[in-house]
């Protein structure tokens, strides 16, 4: 897909906050990289890894407990590993709350959560929900099975369970080059990073960017990579949001 195909733009931003634009800038010189995406969501809309896969030939692990999203990821990403589990501090089985539309609401799948307090907040705002029983595993287990220390990207978007995910693996041993974590209480601007960020920093990471929704970290021994991550997506990245590209009839 060339610039001409995109009406003069260089990139479609599939991430809801153009997080993938930042990642593409940071990893422009890294073809064939590897990611672990906890809370992978959809393979296209909202995906932080689609550009990495399509344009840089990356492969990775998609972790997604919602059955319908797991099926779409499996169909769209045959070269990835996709696992239908949730990540927690303990292996077992837990109740997972699939958020569904209430009166006047549309969508909701991306709000689904293991966290009862987060669910209660959504219900109070008019969302509905369904209960699923899902397998939970530690992130350490997934990494042992599929990753190697020093892999490129760990992304975590789990609607209130970020602390549990990050605590379930030894980040100091696995040392992903970049960690991206959703860092606000779902659907609010209220920060949520204080309960898990100290562990990330202690594992040898430095904050590169807060984009209003996510916090981007790079390993302390990669200052150049941290610098490339430190600027939000902007007009100089020559990108077009996915929804705008669809409305304009551009290839996405």
C-alpha positions in Angstrom: 0.0 0.0 0.0 1.7 3.2 -1.2 1.3 6.9 -0.3 -0.7 7.4 -3.5 -3.1 4.6 -2.5 -3.8 6.5 0.8 -4.6 9.8 -0.8 -1.2 11.3 0.1 -1.1 9.9 3.6 1.7 7.6 4.6 -0.1 5.4 7.2 -3.5 4.4 8.4 -3.8 4.7 12.2 -5.8 1.7 13.4 -5.2 2.4 17.1 -8.0 4.5 18.7 -5.4 7.0 19.9 -3.0 6.6 17.0 -0.7 4.6 19.3 0.4 2.4 16.4 1.7 5.5 14.6 4.1 6.1 17.5 5.2 2.5 17.4 5.7 2.5 13.7 7.9 5.6 14.0 9.9 4.0 16.9 10.4 0.7 15.1 10.8 1.9 11.6 14.2 0.3 11.4 13.1 -3.0 12.9 11.5 -5.4 10.3 10.6 -8.9 11.5 10.0 -8.0 15.1 8.0 -9.8 17.8 5.2 -8.6 20.0 3.0 -10.0 22.8 -0.4 -8.3 22.8 -2.4 -8.8 26.1 -6.0 -7.8 25.3 -5.5 -7.9 21.6 -9.1 -7.0 20.7 -9.9 -6.8 17.0 -7.4 -7.6 14.2 -8.1 -4.3 12.4 -10.0 -1.5 14.2 -8.2 -0.5 17.4 -5.2 -2.8 16.7 -1.8 -1.5 17.8 -0.1 -4.3 15.9 -1.7 -4.4 12.4 0.7 -1.9 10.9 3.7 -3.7 12.4 2.4 -7.0 10.9 1.4 -5.7 7.5 4.2 -3.2 6.9 7.2 -4.5 8.9 6.5 -8.2 8.8 6.2 -8.6 12.6 4.7 -11.7 14.2 3.6 -12.3 17.7 1.1 -13.6 20.3 -2.4 -12.2 20.5 -4.1 -12.9 23.9 -7.8 -12.4 23.7 -10.5 -14.1 25.9 -13.6 -13.0 24.0 -14.5 -16.0 21.7 -15.7 -13.9 18.8 -12.6 -11.7 18.8 -10.4 -14.8 19.2 -12.0 -16.3 16.0 -11.4 -13.1 14.0 -7.8 -12.8 15.1 -7.2 -16.5 14.3 -8.7 -16.0 10.8 -6.9 -12.7 10.1 -3.5 -13.5 11.6 -2.6 -17.1 10.6 1.1 -16.5 11.2 0.6 -15.3 14.7 -0.1 -17.4 17.8 -3.6 -16.5 19.2 -4.7 -17.8 22.6 -8.2 -17.6 24.1 -7.3 -16.9 27.7 -7.2 -14.0 30.2 -4.0 -13.1 32.0 -4.0 -13.1 35.8 -1.7 -13.6 38.8 -3.0 -17.2 39.3 -3.8 -19.9 36.8 -7.3 -21.2 36.9 -10.8 -20.2 35.7 -12.5 -16.9 36.4 -15.6 -15.0 35.5 -15.1 -12.7 32.6 -17.6 -9.9 32.0 -18.5 -9.3 28.4 -19.8 -5.7 28.2 -22.8 -5.4 25.8 -24.9 -2.5 24.6 -27.5 -1.1 27.0 -30.2 1.4 25.9 -28.7 3.9 23.5 -25.3 2.2 23.6 -23.4 0.7 20.7 -20.5 -1.8 20.9 -19.0 -2.4 24.3 -16.7 -5.4 23.6 -13.6 -3.4 24.2 -14.9 -2.6 27.7 -15.1 -6.3 28.8 -13.2 -7.0 32.0 -12.3 -9.4 34.8 -12.6 -6.5 37.3 -16.0 -6.4 39.1 -15.5 -2.8 40.1 -14.9 -1.8 36.5 -18.0 -3.7 35.5 -20.1 -2.0 38.1 -19.0 1.4 36.8 -20.1 0.4 33.3 -23.4 -0.9 34.5 -24.0 2.3 36.3 -23.4 4.1 33.0 -26.1 2.1 31.3 -24.1 -0.8 29.8 -25.2 -4.4 30.0 -23.1 -7.5 30.5 -22.9 -11.3 30.1 -20.8 -13.6 32.2 -18.3 -16.0 30.6 -16.0 -18.5 32.3 -12.5 -18.2 30.9 -9.2 -19.8 31.6 -6.6 -17.6 33.2 -2.9 -18.1 33.0 0.1 -16.1 34.1 1.9 -14.0 31.6 5.1 -15.8 32.6 3.6 -19.0 31.2 2.8 -17.5 27.8 6.2 -15.9 27.5 7.9 -19.2 28.4 6.0 -21.0 25.6 6.2 -18.4 22.8 8.7 -15.6 23.4 12.4 -15.0 24.0 14.0 -12.5 26.4 14.5 -9.1 24.7 11.5 -9.3 22.4 10.3 -6.1 21.0 6.9 -5.1 22.3 4.6 -5.9 25.2 1.2 -4.2 25.0 -1.3 -4.4 27.9 -4.9 -3.3 27.6 -7.1 -5.2 30.0 -9.7 -2.8 31.4 -8.6 -2.5 35.0 -6.4 -5.6 35.4 -3.1 -4.1 34.4 -1.4 -4.6 37.7 -2.3 -8.3 37.8 -0.9 -8.8 34.2 2.3 -7.0 34.9 2.8 -8.7 38.2 2.4 -12.1 36.6 5.8 -12.1 34.7 9.3 -11.1 35.6 9.8 -8.1 33.4 13.5 -7.8 34.5 14.1 -11.2 33.0 12.1 -11.0 29.8 13.1 -7.3 29.1 10.8 -6.4 26.2 12.2 -3.4 24.5 9.0 -1.4 24.8 6.0 -1.7 27.1 2.7 0.1 26.3 0.0 0.0 29.0 -3.4 1.6 29.0 -3.1 3.9 32.0 -6.4 5.5 32.8 -9.6 4.2 34.5 -11.8 2.9 31.6 -13.7 5.7 29.8 -12.2 8.3 32.0 -9.1 10.5 32.2 -8.4 9.4 35.8 -4.9 8.0 36.1 -4.5 4.3 37.0 -0.8 3.8 36.7 0.3 4.4 40.2 -0.5 0.9 41.3 1.6 -0.8 38.7 4.2 1.7 37.4 6.7 1.3 40.2 7.2 -2.3 39.2 7.8 -1.4 35.6 10.4 1.3 36.5 12.1 -1.1 39.0 12.5 -3.6 36.2 14.7 -1.2 34.3 12.3 1.0 32.2 11.9 4.7 31.7 8.7 6.5 30.8 8.9 7.8 27.2 5.4 9.1 26.7 1.9 9.5 28.1 -0.5 10.2 25.3 -3.6 10.9 27.5 -4.6 7.2 27.5 -1.5 5.0 27.4 2.0 5.1 29.0 4.9 4.1 26.7 8.1 2.7 28.4 11.4 1.9 26.9 14.3 0.0 28.4 16.7 2.3 30.2 19.6 0.9 28.0 17.9 2.1 24.8 17.8 5.9 25.0 17.4 6.4 21.2 14.4 4.2 21.2 12.9 6.1 24.1 13.5 9.3 22.2 11.6 8.0 19.1 8.7 7.0 21.4 8.6 10.3 23.2 6.5 12.4 20.8 2.8 11.7 20.3 1.4 11.0 16.8 1.2 14.3 15.0 0.7 15.9 11.6 4.4 15.2 10.7 3.6 11.5 10.8 1.3 11.9 7.8 -1.3 9.5 9.0 -5.0 9.2 8.6 -7.3 7.7 11.3 -8.9 4.4 10.3 -12.5 5.7 10.5 -11.6 8.6 8.2 -9.9 6.3 5.7 -13.0 4.1 5.6 -15.3 7.1 5.0 -12.9 8.3 2.2 -13.0 4.9 0.5 -9.2 4.4 0.9 -7.7 0.9 1.1 -7.5 -0.2 4.7 
